[in-house]
Each structure stands twice: as structure tokens, then as C-alpha cells.
Amino acid sequence: MIELTTETLAGIECLHATPAGQRHQPLPTVLFYHGFTSSKEVYAYFAVALAQAGFRAVMPDAELHGARYHGDANARLGRFWEILKQNIDELPLLEAALRRDNLIADRRFAVAGASMGGMTALGAMARYPQIQSVACMMGSGYFMQLSESLFPPLVADTPEQKAQFAARMAPLTDYDPCNHLEALANRPLLLWHGEADEVVPWAESVRLERALRDNGLAQHLTSLSEKQIGHKITPSALTALVSFFKQQL
């Protein structure tokens, strides 16, 4: 059995799942991030599966999502990359709140996510050495390049528009995982992708895997894919993530 609650950590509403009766005990902890225009509730099955496996799972709302959504869908569509950056910036606040209550067992702290959440996990891995292991489901480690085709912040046809685009994206440059391959290589990393993904192409995970392997940085990498699967999580993907953390956290 498990316990699943909604609570606020560091001012952010989160789903919080643990094995029954262990809510206040230090546990290996996975911070899991949902996808763009989705919600923590939609991805709650990850929290359930992780808690059933003995982990603490914490799933925060991203900015402009869930309890933080103001109702303007069009405005949100132009802020994908700012929301991704904010996820990464807020992670230490969530970790600190959990550690303040002694809820994380020693160094057993991991980050995972799907789609935008998977990119959040990779971006966090590139910045925060205290994260022990990471799982990126149907994400990308190439923020700056992908921003030209995936939810670009604005149309960039004219020289002036291109300059505005570059200015909007500039704060994310140092967050781009592809610029920090060594930081993705010194801890266990799971990449999972559907090979028919129509939103974040499978090629994004293939490209990152190849970059790590070509640079001799794949010793801790697990890369999995599923044929004929689009931009969605399958039961086998969920099983793979839980199995990964059982071994690596």
C-alpha cells in the first residue's frame, strides 16, 4: 500500500507519494517533472509505481501548470523554454525543503521526468552534482537547437525577429545539457524514447547517446527505445524507469 497526498513544498504544489506508514521517514527520493500543458496528476502513475517500489516520489507543478495555471493557454505556449528553465532553477528549493524535514535518505536523491520534464531532468543533471541518478523519458539534451522547432518563443523570420529570439533564449544557453556532457556521464542516466515520437523526435535521444559514446562518456548510460511508439509513456517504459532506480538509487 502507498500514501498519496497533495501538499506545498517551497511554495509549489506537489503530489507526494510514499510507501504506507513511511511518510515521515528518510527515503530514497525521486523528484519527477511532468510534461508541457500536462499536469502532475496526469503523470501520477509514476508516483504510484515509485512509491510501490519503496521510493518517495515528489511531483511538482511547473510554472503556469496545475495550481499555478492562470488560464491563458496561448500565453503559456510561448513560454515553454522559460518554464523549463524555471523548473531547473526551482529544483534546489524543493530539495532543500525535503532535506529540511529529513525526508531524503542520505545522498539517495534522483530526478526524472517526461517530455519537458525529461528535459528538466537532463538540465538539472548538468547543473547539480548532488543528484545521484537521472531518468529522461522522451526528452532532449539539445535545448538551443530544438527551440527553433519545438514551441519557439516567437516567429523568427526577419533579422529583428531573429535578434529577439536569440535574446529570449540566451538565458538558457548555459543550461543546455549538450554543453555539459561530462556532467551527464559521471552518474547513472536512463534515456527512454518511443521511436515514432511525433513531438520530440527519437533522434534527440539517439543524438545524445551518440555524443556520449563518441566521447567515451557512456559508462553509466542506459538507452532504451520502443518501436512504433509515439509521444507517450508505455507500461514497459514505466517498468524500465522503476527498475532503473531500484538498481541506481
N, C-alpha and C positions, 0 to 999 in steps of 0.2 A: 504494500500500500504506500501511497505518497500523500503529501500535503501540498496543495497549490493555492497560493494567495496572491492578491494584488496589494502592493504596498509602494511607498515612495522612498527612494534612496537618492541622496544628493539632489533632492528636488525633482527627481524624474520618476514617473510612474513605471513600475516594473511588475512583471509576473515573476513569482518566486516559488520554485518547486524544490522539495527535498523528500528523502525517504520519511515515512511517517515516524513521528516522535523524535526526529533529529534536527528540527528547525533551528535550534539554538546551539548545536554542536559544530565545532570546526569540521568542515568537509572539503574534499576536492571540489573546486568550483569552476563552472563553465559560464562565462558571460556570452550570451547568444543574441545576435542582432538580426532583425527582420529585414525584409526587402522593401524597396521603394513603393509607395502608395499602398502598402500592405499594413500589417499591424502585428504586435506581439501576440495577440490572441490567435491570429491565423496560423502562426508558427508554434502554437502552444504544444503541439505533439512532440516537438523536440524537448521541451521542458519535461513533459511526462516521461518520455523514454529515458532521458538522462537521470531523472530522479529515481526511476525504477531500477536503474543500474547502480545507484548508490551515490550519485553526484548531487551537489547543489547547482541548480540551473537558475540563472537570473536573466530575464529578457526585458530590456528597457524599450520604451517608446523612443523612436527617433524624433528629432525636431520636426514639427508640422505633421505628426502622425499620432494616431490614438488619442490619448488625453491631451496631447499637445497640438492637435489639429484645429485650425481656425475656420475651416470650411471652404477655403478658396483653393480649389483643385488646380486651376490654371496657374496661379502664382506658385504653387508648390512644384509644378512641372519644370519650372525654370530654375529650381534651386537644388536639383539632385546633388551636384558636386559640393555645394556649401553644406548640405545636410550630412553628406558623407564625412566631410572634414570635421564637422561638429561632433559626430559620433566618436571619432578618434580622439578629439580633444576632451570629451566628457568621460572617456573610459577611466582615467586615473581617479576621477571624483567618485565614480561608482566603486572602484576597487578600494579606495580609502574608506568609504562608508562601510563596506563589508569587513574590512580589516579592523576598523574601529570597534566593531562588535564581536571580533574574534570568530568570524564565520568561515574564513578560508583556512584550510589545513596547511600550515607551513607555506611552502612555495608552490603548492598544487593549485595553480591558477591558470586557466586556459581561456581562449577566446575563439568563438566560431560565429558563423553567420551564413546567410543565403542571399545571393544576388548582391544588392547594395550592402547587405550585411556581411557577405563574404569578402567584399572589397574592404569593408571596415576592418575585418579581422586581419587581412593582409597588411593594411596600412598601420594597424596597431602593432603587429609583429615587427614591422620595420622601425618603429619608434620606441617601443617599450621592452627592454631586455628582461624585465621581470616576468613576462608571460612565458609559461613553461611549454605550451604546445598550442597549435592553431589548426583549425579546420575551415577551409574556404569552399563553400558549395556554390557552384555555377557563378563564380566571380571573375575578377580580372586584376592583374597586378600592373596594368598599364593605364593609369588614370588619365594622364595628359593626352595620350593618343586617342583613347576611347572617347574622351569628352567631345571630340569632333563629330561623332556619330551617335552616341548614346546620351539622350537628354541634354543636348548642348544648351548652355545658359542663354544663348541668343543666336540669331541668324548672323553669320559672318561672311557676307559676300563682298562688301566694299572694303577698301583699306581702313576706313574709320571703324567699321564694324569689327574687322579682324583685330584692330588695336584694342577695342573694348572687350572682345572675347579674351584676348591674352591677359588683359588686366584683371578680368573676373577670375581667371583660372590661376593666375600667378601664385596666390597664397597656397595652392595645393601642390606646387612643384616639389617641395621638399618632402611631401607626404607620399610621393609616388613610389610604390614598392620596387619597381624595376630599377630604381636608382640605388637600392639598398639590398642587393642580392645576398650579400654576406649575412645580413641580419635575418634573412629568410632561411638560411642554411644551417644555423647553429642550434636549432631546436626542431622537434618533430613537427612536420607540416603535412596536412592532408589536403589535396586538391580533388574535388569531385565535380564532374560536369556531364550533362546529357549531350550526346554527340549531335543531336538535331536541334540544339538550343537556338531559337529564333530571336532572342533578345540580347543576351550576352553570348556571343559565339563560342563554341567549344574551342576554337582556335586560340582564344585568350589563355585558357589553361595550358594548351599544348605549347604555346609560345613561352610561357613562364617555365614550364617543365624543361623545355629545350635549353633555355638560357641557363638554368641552374645546372643541368647536366653538362652542357658545353663548357662551363666554368669550373667543373669539378666540385659542385656545391650541392649535390643531390643525395648525400649520405643519409639524411634524415627525412627524405621526401617520400610520400606515398601518393601516387597519382592514379585515380580511378575514373572510368567513364562508362556510360551505358549507351548502347546503340538505340537509335530510333526514339530517343527521349528528348523532349523539348525543354522549355524553361520551367521545370517543375521538379519537386523532390519526390523520389520513389521510395517505397518501403526498403529496398535494398540500400539506397543512399542513407536513409536514417540508421539502418543497422550498421553500415560501414562507419558512420560518424561515432556511434556509441562504442563500437568495438575499438576504434582508434583511440578514444580517450581511456577506455579500460586498460589499454596497453601503454599509453603515453602520458597518463596523468595519475 
